[in-house]
Amino acid sequence: MRTRHALTWSVLLTCAVVAWAAQGSGISLTALWEGRSGGARLAEGFLRPQTSPDFLVDVLKAIAQTVQIAVTGLVLGIVIGTPMAAVMAGGVGAWAPLRVLVRLLSAVLRGVPDLVWALLLVAIVGPGPAAGTLAMALHGTGMLTKLAAEQLEGVNPAPVEALRLTGAGRAATAALAIVPQARTGLVSVILYQFECNIRASTVLGFVGAGGLGQDLAISLRLFRYDEVSTLVIATLGLMLLVDVLSRRARRGLGATTKACT
């Protein structure tokens, strides 16, 4: 009997929470019905994508800029995040207060969403790909530091201890015993971060950070839904291509997967 009452109260509480959430979200059938004309115009534009040569050239330039932002942000993240990961990894044996400081910095960098970093940097350096690249580099540094440190900590400790017994220092131990074991995992992490950068760069453009997202935002504001259709197709095509190439590369390395965060 007590179990049945508990189940009843759990169901009622769940229903109350769902009803409260739905009420605050603003979703209603009335709003969907009132927006049917806008939805029809959007669907009409999507069925007739813009294919003029001049616009397609602009789309290709935006794709190239998106890839440039993602690659440059990734490289900056690797350059900054790799030494931070080495300090943060427990097996390397770095100075404890420095490890805590790096762990805190990594948490701050990845805790602030890349979209927020982009908004801040657009205000500092102005709209354009530079803001998107720096935002991606900051957030990516935090992510790469955490994920790379986990890879470095997950190695077999036996070779590490054996090298330390020979009198090798921390740098030599990391270079000869830790990094070689974690190499496959580190490459996998970098490939996944590149995938995340491609996805993020299309979103950062909505706040003026360049790439496909910026062109998509402009076309949406001008109600040019045929251009929106072409840009969405280009975005999906780019993401699918990067996903396929990354999966094949990871499969060739025998690496595991991690989700973008």
Beta strands, then each sheet from edge to edge (+ up, - down):
end
